[in-house]
């Protein structure tokens, strides 16, 4: 089981003290001490990154939920901002991307909406969010075909 950030930091400080003691007492070379410090620094870096990633994911989910509330209240500018922040906090959040697409579409920017929906599908292809994005893409393509057909029909008249 992982120690977490606190346990990793305590181990790092303890080991650092041991390295310094061994160096001062002549029990270890500078090279071996630096190698040990580098190894422990790498381990601490991984622990910090894992903690930050977990926090970002939680923040992304919170921001997505707030964005959904704003979206449902038809406050699309606020929703867009929250979904963008959710995506920054957690780039793997396909739901935020899907809702960014919905929000862009509601604001009259179909091209931007299509790009967000495609990103949602690429981010997490097997998710419910990707399924919703696919549905919206199909609907938008069908509408576009309908408009093109109407224009062609008018040109023939």
C-alpha positions as CSV (number, residue, x, y, z in Angstrom):
1,X,0.0,0.0,0.0
2,X,1.3,3.5,-0.8
3,X,2.4,5.7,2.0
4,X,0.9,8.9,0.7
5,X,2.6,12.2,0.5
6,X,3.1,12.6,4.3
7,X,4.7,9.2,4.7
8,X,6.9,9.7,1.6
9,X,8.0,13.1,2.9
10,X,8.9,11.6,6.3
11,X,10.9,8.8,4.7
12,X,12.7,11.3,2.4
13,X,13.8,13.5,5.4
14,X,14.9,10.4,7.4
15,X,16.9,9.1,4.5
16,X,18.4,12.5,3.8
17,X,19.6,12.6,7.4
18,X,21.1,9.1,7.1
19,X,22.9,10.1,3.8
20,X,24.4,13.2,5.4
21,X,25.5,11.3,8.5
22,X,27.1,8.5,6.4
23,X,28.9,11.2,4.3
24,X,30.2,13.1,7.2
25,X,31.4,10.0,9.0
26,X,33.2,8.8,5.8
27,X,31.0,5.7,5.5
28,X,29.8,6.7,2.0
29,X,31.2,8.5,-1.0
30,X,29.7,11.7,-2.3
31,X,28.7,9.9,-5.5
32,X,26.7,7.1,-3.6
33,X,25.0,9.7,-1.4
34,X,24.0,11.8,-4.4
35,X,22.7,8.7,-6.1
36,X,20.6,7.8,-3.0
37,X,19.3,11.3,-2.7
38,X,18.3,11.3,-6.4
39,X,16.6,8.0,-6.1
40,X,14.6,9.2,-3.0
41,X,13.8,12.5,-4.7
42,X,12.3,10.6,-7.7
43,X,10.1,8.6,-5.3
44,X,8.9,11.7,-3.5
45,X,8.2,13.3,-6.9
46,X,6.0,10.4,-7.8
47,X,4.1,10.6,-4.5
48,X,3.5,14.3,-5.0
49,X,2.3,13.9,-8.5
50,X,-0.1,11.1,-7.5
51,X,-1.6,13.4,-4.8
52,X,-1.9,16.4,-7.2
53,X,-3.6,14.2,-9.8
54,X,-6.1,12.8,-7.3
55,X,-6.9,16.4,-6.1
56,X,-7.2,17.6,-9.7
57,X,-9.6,14.8,-10.5
58,X,-11.8,15.6,-7.5
59,X,-11.7,19.3,-8.3
60,X,-12.6,18.5,-12.0
61,X,-15.6,16.5,-10.8
62,X,-16.8,19.3,-8.5
63,X,-16.4,21.9,-11.2
64,X,-18.2,19.7,-13.7
65,X,-21.2,19.3,-11.3
66,X,-21.3,23.1,-10.8
67,X,-21.2,23.5,-14.6
68,X,-24.1,21.1,-15.0
69,X,-26.1,23.2,-12.6
70,X,-25.4,26.4,-14.5
71,X,-26.1,24.6,-17.8
72,X,-29.4,23.3,-16.5
73,X,-30.3,26.9,-15.4
74,X,-29.4,28.0,-19.0
75,X,-26.5,30.2,-17.7
76,X,-24.3,29.1,-20.5
77,X,-21.4,31.6,-20.0
78,X,-21.0,30.5,-16.4
79,X,-21.3,26.8,-17.4
80,X,-18.7,27.2,-20.2
81,X,-16.3,28.8,-17.7
82,X,-16.8,26.0,-15.1
83,X,-16.5,23.2,-17.7
84,X,-13.2,24.7,-19.0
85,X,-11.9,24.9,-15.5
86,X,-13.0,21.3,-14.9
87,X,-11.1,20.3,-18.1
88,X,-8.0,22.1,-16.9
89,X,-8.2,20.4,-13.5
90,X,-8.8,17.0,-15.0
91,X,-8.0,16.7,-18.8
92,X,-9.4,13.1,-18.7
93,X,-12.8,14.3,-17.8
94,X,-14.9,13.4,-20.9
95,X,-18.1,14.6,-19.2
96,X,-16.8,18.2,-19.0
97,X,-15.8,18.1,-22.6
98,X,-19.2,16.7,-23.6
99,X,-20.9,19.5,-21.7
100,X,-18.5,22.1,-23.2
101,X,-19.8,20.8,-26.6
102,X,-23.4,21.2,-25.5
103,X,-22.7,24.6,-24.1
104,X,-21.0,25.8,-27.3
105,X,-23.9,24.4,-29.3
106,X,-26.5,26.3,-27.2
107,X,-24.5,29.5,-27.7
108,X,-24.7,29.0,-31.5
109,X,-21.1,27.7,-32.1
110,X,-21.7,24.4,-33.8
111,X,-18.1,24.1,-35.1
112,X,-16.7,24.5,-31.6
113,X,-19.3,22.1,-30.2
114,X,-18.3,19.4,-32.7
115,X,-14.6,19.8,-31.7
116,X,-15.4,19.4,-28.0
117,X,-17.6,16.3,-28.7
118,X,-14.8,14.7,-30.7
119,X,-12.3,15.4,-27.9
120,X,-14.7,13.8,-25.4
121,X,-14.8,10.7,-27.5
122,X,-11.0,10.5,-27.9
123,X,-10.6,11.2,-24.1
124,X,-12.7,8.3,-22.9
125,X,-14.2,6.3,-25.8
126,X,-16.1,3.8,-23.7
127,X,-17.8,6.3,-21.3
128,X,-21.4,7.4,-21.2
129,X,-20.1,10.9,-21.9
130,X,-18.6,9.7,-25.2
131,X,-21.9,8.0,-26.1
132,X,-23.7,11.3,-25.5
133,X,-21.1,13.1,-27.6
134,X,-21.6,10.5,-30.4
135,X,-25.3,11.1,-30.3
136,X,-24.9,14.8,-30.6
137,X,-22.4,14.5,-33.4
138,X,-24.8,12.3,-35.3
139,X,-27.7,14.7,-34.7
140,X,-25.6,17.7,-35.9
141,X,-24.5,15.8,-39.0
142,X,-28.1,14.9,-39.8
143,X,-29.1,18.5,-39.4
144,X,-26.3,19.7,-41.6
145,X,-27.2,17.2,-44.3
146,X,-30.8,18.4,-44.1
147,X,-29.8,22.0,-44.6
148,X,-27.5,21.1,-47.6
149,X,-30.3,19.1,-49.2
150,X,-32.7,22.0,-48.8
151,X,-30.2,24.4,-50.4
152,X,-29.6,22.0,-53.3
153,X,-33.4,21.7,-53.8
154,X,-33.8,25.5,-53.9
155,X,-30.9,25.8,-56.4
156,X,-32.7,23.3,-58.7
157,X,-35.9,25.3,-58.6
